[in-house]
């Protein structure tokens, strides 16, 4: 019997997920070229399918397409990182304040599940799973705001930053920090329905997570805008 090919959308998702995983796992580094023909052969799909998958990753901010040259893993300068962080702390603060007001009891309980996933990843020193749990924690926060546009913008701004941290920790052969402790102030503020406290917890969390990779703590003025 002839093997039935996967639906086009499923093939795109499979390729996009494989490239995304390789980026977060550090197998693809910032600035590395994405070889379309290699991916097509590896996943037994057309180059058109690969290109469409890469467009999705470009929209997520994980790759950049250079006309007539190719596609590369997104590489951010310290200045670009600061610019993204400035936007993220303002927009995620807005999302957090709305989440404190609108999140359901079930949604708030879901944060504990992501914290447990972070702890499992830390015990296993699994950088990829830790990054994924971290992304999903913050995506839940954004979702709780009830603002789909805000969620989409935060996803595009922030996901490359999560990948950056994951790759840097692996490059430096660092053990994973206690991510649960770093995220707890956000959850506590959400449970208290205190939007101002959520915003401050987010600012402190982002500064604590990214300041070391820029060689210094992020200035309050840069973070708070």
N, C-alpha and C positions, 0 to 999 in steps of 0.2 A: 504494500500500500504506500502511495506517495505521501511523504511527510507533509503535513499541512503547515504552512508558514504562519508565524504569529501575526496578529492584526497589527497594522501600521502603528497605531498609537501605543500598543504594548511594546513594540520594538523600540520606539523612540524613548519610552520610559526606561526600558532596560539599559539602553546605551547611556542615557542621561544619568541614571542612578550609578552606573559603573564608573563614569568619569567623576561624578560628585564624590563617590566613596574614595577613589584614588587621590583626589585632592585633599580630603579631610584626613586620610591615612598617611599623607606625606609622600605617597608614591609619585605624585605629580607635584612639582615645586612651582612657586611663583615664577612666571616668565617662561616656563617650559612650553614648547609647542605641542599642540594636539594633532596627532597624525590621523587624518580622516580615513585614509585608505587602510591603515593598520586597524583602526577601530571597526571599519566595515568588515574586514576579513575576520577579525577576532570574534565578532558577534554575528557573523553571517547575515549581514544586512546590506542594503545599498548605501552608497555614499550620500544619497539624498536624505535617507533616514538619519544618518549620522549628522549631517548639517542641520537638520531640523531639531535634533536633540541638543546640538550645541547652541542653537538659537535660544532654546529654553534656558540653558545654563547661562547664556549671556544676559538674559532678562533677570536672572537670579544674581547677577554680578560676579559669578565665579570664573568666567572666561571673557576674553576680549577678542573680537574679530578685527583684524587689520586688513583693509581692502587690498586685494591683489597679493597679499603676503601669506596670511593664514590665521589660525586661531591659537591663542596662548592663554595659559592660566593667568588669572588676574594678579598683577604685581602692584602693590600699593607702596608709595613712598611714605615716610613718616608724616609728611604734611597731609597727604591724602587720608591717612589713617586718622589724624587729628580732625580733619574736616568731617569725616564720616562719624566720628565719635561725638562731635559737637551736635550734629543733626540727630544722631541716635539718642543722646541723653535728653534732648528736648522732646523728641517725638515719642520715645518710650515713656518718658515721664508723663506726657499727656495720656498715652494709652493706659499707664498704670493708675492715674487718677480716675479715669473712666472705669477701669476694671474694679477699683475699690467700690465704686458706686453701683456697678451693674452685674458683677460676676455672681453666678448662682452658687449655692452651697456645694453642688456637685462639681462645678468647675474649680472652686477653691480646694476641694479635696483632691482633685487631679494633680495639683502641684506636688503633693506628697509622693505620688507615683513617680514623677520625674526626679524628685530628690532621691528616691530609692534607687532609680536607675543610675544616677550619678554616683551613688555610693558603691554600687556593684562594679561600675567601671573603674572607680578609684582602687578598689581592692584588687582588681585584676590588672591594674595599670594599663587599661585598654584606652588609648588616646582617641581612637575613632568613636567608640561607643560613648565615651565621656563627652566628646564634642556633639554627638547627635542628641544626647540627653539634655545638654545645655541649650542647644537650638530649640528643642521641643518645649522646654520650660518657658523660654521667652516667647515662642510662638503662641503658647497658651495664654500668656499674659496679654499679648497683642490682641488675640482673638476675643478675650474677655472684654475688651473695650467696645466691641460691637461695631467697630468702624473698619469695614473691609479695605477701603483705600489706605487707611493708616497702616493696616496689616501688610499690605502689598509693598508700600514704600519702606517700611521697617525691614521687611524681608530682604529687599534688594540692597539696602544700605548695610545691613548687619551680617548677613550670612558670610560674605567674604572676610569679615573680621573674626568670626568664629573659626573659619578655616585657617586664618593667619595665626591665631593663638595655638591651635592644634599643631600646625606644622612647626612653629617655633619651639614648642615644648619638646617635640620629638627630635628636632635638630639639635637642641641643647641637651638631649637625653635627660630631661627633667622628669621627676616623678610627678604624678598628678597632685595638685593641691586639694584641700578639703573644700570641694565645690558646694557641698551641702551647707557648710557654715557660711559661705559667702552669699548664698541665696536665701538663707533663713530670714534675714531682716525684711526682705521683700514680702515673703509669705506672711510673716507676722503682721505687717502693716496692712496687707490685704484682708486678713481675718478681722482686723480691728476696723476695717472700712475707713481707714484714714488715708485719703488721697495725698495729702501733703507729705506724710511719712513715707508713702510708697515712692513718691518722686525723689525724696532725699535718699532712700535706700537704693534706688536705681542709680543715682548719680555716684554714690559711694561704691557701689558694686562695679560699675564700669571703670571708674578711676582705679580701683584696686586690681582689676583684671588686666587692664591694658597699659597702665602707667609704666610698669617695669619694662615693657617691650619697646618703649620709646626712650629709655635710658633715664627717665625721671618721672616723678609723679605728674600727672596732667594738671595744669594750672586750673584753679577753680573758675577763672574767667572764661577759659576756653571751653570747659565742660558746661558751664551754666549758660554761656552765651550772653 
